Amino acid sequence: RALAGATVGDAHLALLHALRAWREEAARRGGVPPAVVASDRVLSEIAHRRPVDRAQLGAVRGVGPLTIDAHGDAILDVVGDHPDRSERAPVP
């Protein structure tokens, strides 16, 4: 499946949906549009890379220090709640 220019395999789809649900809630709590919290492209890349710590999350294009400080732990919790049954994409 293609989403915002990135391909997400079926193994990552459940995680992507969970990340979107988390983003909607974070945006609602913050009173901002969901895209301000994280773009679809960023969520797609997180679902693909499946970071396990803040350093790996920071290697995702579009995730900077402000995002990590504000949402890093929550994002990593969502990723951790969705174990992958396939190989993880390497993180540079």
PyMOL commands that set and color helices and strands:
alter all, ss='L'
color gray80, all
select helices_A, chain A and resi 10-30+34-37+40-49+54-58+65-80
alter helices_A, ss='H'
color red, helices_A
select strands_A, chain A and resi 2-3+6-7
alter strands_A, ss='S'
color yellow, strands_A
deselect
rebuild
show_as cartoon
